[in-house]
Amino acid sequence: MQRTDVVNGLFELFGGCLLWVQFARLRRDRQVKGVYIPAWAFFAGWGFWNLFYYPSLGQWASFGGGLVVAAANVAWLVLAIKLTIRPEVRP
């Protein structure tokens, strides 16, 4: 495993952890506010692209961190949709 892959994987992992904090905050606040959807969609798309890209380069540490990022983005999106459609339902 290359050192650069490990460093990038740690950046991905840290970013994924921050996204999980964002998910927890949305769950607590129960309001979708201040979200610029094009920016969110771009970075979520980039995260999903990385799930294809990293394995093609053999960068498995980066792929592992990318999984955390992608999972957090999916969880946040599902919760945001639920809160937008039925805000009175507590997830």
SULNOR-V159573 format. One record per residue. N is the residue number from 1. NEAR is the number of other ideal C-beta (glycine too) atoms within 8 Angstrom. D_FIRST is the distance of its C-alpha to the first C-alpha in whole Angstrom. Layout:
# SULNOR-V159573
n=N near=NEAR d_first=D_FIRST
n=N near=NEAR d_first=D_FIRST
This chain:
# SULNOR-V159573
n=1 near=5 d_first=0
n=2 near=6 d_first=4
n=3 near=5 d_first=7
n=4 near=6 d_first=9
n=5 near=12 d_first=7
n=6 near=10 d_first=7
n=7 near=8 d_first=11
n=8 near=12 d_first=12
n=9 near=15 d_first=11
n=10 near=10 d_first=13
n=11 near=9 d_first=16
n=12 near=15 d_first=16
n=13 near=11 d_first=16
n=14 near=9 d_first=19
n=15 near=10 d_first=21
n=16 near=15 d_first=21
n=17 near=9 d_first=22
n=18 near=8 d_first=25
n=19 near=13 d_first=26
n=20 near=11 d_first=27
n=21 near=8 d_first=29
n=22 near=10 d_first=30
n=23 near=12 d_first=31
n=24 near=8 d_first=33
n=25 near=8 d_first=35
n=26 near=14 d_first=36
n=27 near=9 d_first=37
n=28 near=6 d_first=39
n=29 near=7 d_first=41
n=30 near=8 d_first=41
n=31 near=7 d_first=42
n=32 near=7 d_first=40
n=33 near=5 d_first=41
n=34 near=3 d_first=39
n=35 near=7 d_first=37
n=36 near=6 d_first=37
n=37 near=6 d_first=36
n=38 near=6 d_first=35
n=39 near=7 d_first=32
n=40 near=9 d_first=31
n=41 near=8 d_first=31
n=42 near=8 d_first=29
n=43 near=9 d_first=26
n=44 near=11 d_first=26
n=45 near=8 d_first=26
n=46 near=8 d_first=23
n=47 near=12 d_first=21
n=48 near=10 d_first=22
n=49 near=8 d_first=21
n=50 near=14 d_first=17
n=51 near=12 d_first=17
n=52 near=8 d_first=18
n=53 near=8 d_first=16
n=54 near=12 d_first=13
n=55 near=10 d_first=12
n=56 near=6 d_first=14
n=57 near=6 d_first=11
n=58 near=5 d_first=9
n=59 near=12 d_first=8
n=60 near=11 d_first=8
n=61 near=12 d_first=8
n=62 near=13 d_first=10
n=63 near=13 d_first=12
n=64 near=11 d_first=13
n=65 near=17 d_first=14
n=66 near=14 d_first=16
n=67 near=10 d_first=18
n=68 near=14 d_first=19
n=69 near=14 d_first=21
n=70 near=13 d_first=22
n=71 near=9 d_first=24
n=72 near=13 d_first=25
n=73 near=13 d_first=27
n=74 near=8 d_first=28
n=75 near=10 d_first=30
n=76 near=12 d_first=31
n=77 near=9 d_first=33
n=78 near=8 d_first=34
n=79 near=12 d_first=36
n=80 near=11 d_first=37
n=81 near=8 d_first=39
n=82 near=10 d_first=40
n=83 near=13 d_first=41
n=84 near=7 d_first=43
n=85 near=6 d_first=45
n=86 near=6 d_first=46
n=87 near=8 d_first=46
n=88 near=3 d_first=48
n=89 near=6 d_first=46
n=90 near=3 d_first=43
n=91 near=6 d_first=40
